[in-house]
Structure formats: C-alpha cells, structure tokens
Amino acid sequence: MIQRTGLVRRIQRSLRNNPVTALYGPRQCGKTTAARQIAAAARAEYFDLEDPVSARRLSAPMTALRPLRGLIVIDEVQRQRELFPVLITGRYATPRRLPGRWQKATPRSKGTWTS
C-alpha cells in the first residue's frame, strides 16, 4: 500500500476547518486508501456505500448519523445523493464552521495533490 502522507495531512488540515470534506478524483488514485488511513487514526465511524450493510445503515441517514460523535467517513457517498443535504445541516454546520463551506482535495498530477 502506498502511504499518502502529504494527502493525509492536507485532508486532516481541511477537516479541522471544514465540517464536510470531499475527496474526489479518478479511479484508483488513492482516495479510499487515504480515507481509511485517516479513519483508522481517528477511530472514525466508517461507512462504505459499496457494502450493502453500510448502505442499509445509511438508508435512514438522520437515524444512523445523529448518535455518532467524532469523525465519520462515508466512502462512495455519491451512491446515496440524498445524504448531501443531511451532511451540510445539523451538527455538521456549527457556528465555527460555516454551512456550505466545502474543501476538496484533488489530484494535481501524477502522485501530487492539492487542496
């Protein structure tokens, strides 16, 4: 597994300032690997929407997410687009974190990332 320390640091920095941070880029560029590294380090709740169990748990997003605290990682979130309004409201948009302020980390070129 390729360690993506620069990307992981940028994502962690983004998470300190933004309630919702999206990782997107081409297939096989390391998004899931980076998300899993961050989730493991933070003991985050991890949902993979390619997994039927995770998808079923998030079929009622407010019920599933409301009791959770700390970092929540949702891999393949585009599979359940109805999650986006839930993620940018409620506890995810605190006064310190303005609603609608999104940070992205995207590949710049071969192996380098920008945020």
C-alpha positions as CSV (number, residue, x, y, z in Angstrom):
1,M,0.0,0.0,0.0
2,I,1.3,3.4,-0.9
3,Q,1.5,5.8,2.0
4,R,0.0,9.2,1.1
5,T,1.3,11.2,4.0
6,G,1.1,14.6,2.2
7,L,-2.5,14.0,1.1
8,V,-3.5,12.7,4.6
9,R,-2.0,15.8,6.2
10,R,-4.0,18.1,3.8
11,I,-7.2,16.2,4.5
12,Q,-6.6,16.4,8.3
13,R,-6.0,20.2,8.0
14,S,-9.1,20.6,5.9
15,L,-11.2,18.6,8.5
16,R,-10.1,21.0,11.3
17,N,-11.7,23.9,9.4
18,N,-14.5,22.3,7.4
19,P,-17.3,20.1,8.7
20,V,-17.5,18.2,5.4
21,T,-14.5,17.4,3.3
22,A,-15.0,15.6,0.0
23,L,-12.3,13.6,-1.7
24,Y,-12.7,13.1,-5.4
25,G,-10.6,12.1,-8.3
26,P,-10.0,9.5,-10.9
27,R,-10.5,5.8,-10.1
28,Q,-7.6,4.1,-8.3
29,C,-5.8,7.3,-7.3
30,G,-5.8,6.6,-3.5
31,K,-9.0,8.3,-2.2
32,T,-10.2,5.2,-0.3
33,T,-6.7,4.4,1.0
34,A,-6.3,7.9,2.4
35,A,-9.8,7.9,3.9
36,R,-9.1,4.6,5.6
37,Q,-5.8,5.8,7.0
38,I,-7.5,8.9,8.4
39,A,-10.4,6.9,9.7
40,A,-8.2,4.4,11.5
41,A,-6.1,7.1,13.1
42,A,-9.1,8.9,14.4
43,R,-11.1,5.8,15.3
44,A,-13.8,7.1,13.0
45,E,-17.1,5.6,12.1
46,Y,-16.5,4.2,8.6
47,F,-19.3,3.6,6.0
48,D,-18.5,2.1,2.6
49,L,-21.6,2.5,0.4
50,E,-20.4,-0.3,-1.9
51,D,-21.0,-2.5,1.1
52,P,-24.8,-3.4,1.4
53,V,-24.7,-3.4,5.2
54,S,-23.3,0.2,5.3
55,A,-25.7,1.3,2.5
56,R,-28.6,-0.1,4.5
57,R,-27.5,1.6,7.7
58,L,-27.5,4.9,5.9
59,S,-30.8,4.4,4.2
60,A,-32.2,6.5,7.1
61,P,-29.3,8.9,7.4
62,M,-30.5,11.0,10.3
63,T,-31.2,7.9,12.4
64,A,-27.8,6.5,11.6
65,L,-25.7,9.6,11.9
66,R,-27.4,11.6,14.8
67,P,-25.9,9.5,17.7
68,L,-22.4,9.4,16.2
69,R,-19.7,11.6,17.6
70,G,-16.3,12.4,16.1
71,L,-15.1,11.8,12.6
72,I,-17.5,10.0,10.2
73,V,-16.1,8.7,6.9
74,I,-18.6,7.8,4.1
75,D,-16.8,6.2,1.2
76,E,-18.6,6.2,-2.2
77,V,-21.1,8.8,-0.9
78,Q,-22.2,9.6,-4.4
79,R,-24.1,6.4,-4.4
80,Q,-26.6,8.0,-2.0
81,R,-27.0,11.5,-3.1
82,E,-29.8,12.1,-0.6
83,L,-27.0,12.2,2.1
84,F,-25.6,15.6,0.9
85,P,-28.4,17.8,2.4
86,V,-28.0,15.9,5.7
87,L,-24.3,16.4,5.8
88,I,-24.4,20.1,5.3
89,T,-27.0,20.8,8.0
90,G,-27.4,20.0,11.7
91,R,-24.3,19.3,13.8
92,Y,-22.1,19.4,10.7
93,A,-22.6,23.1,10.3
94,T,-21.6,24.7,13.6
95,P,-21.1,28.4,14.1
96,R,-17.3,27.9,13.8
97,R,-17.9,26.0,10.6
98,L,-20.0,27.9,8.1
99,P,-22.6,25.9,6.2
100,G,-21.8,25.4,2.6
101,R,-18.1,25.8,3.0
102,W,-16.6,22.8,1.3
103,Q,-12.9,21.9,0.9
104,K,-11.8,19.5,-1.7
105,A,-8.6,17.5,-2.2
106,T,-8.0,16.7,-5.8
107,P,-5.1,15.2,-7.8
108,R,-2.9,17.8,-9.4
109,S,-0.7,15.5,-11.4
110,K,0.9,12.1,-11.1
111,G,1.0,11.4,-7.4
112,T,0.7,15.0,-6.2
113,W,-2.4,16.5,-4.6
114,T,-3.8,20.0,-4.0
115,S,-6.4,21.2,-1.6
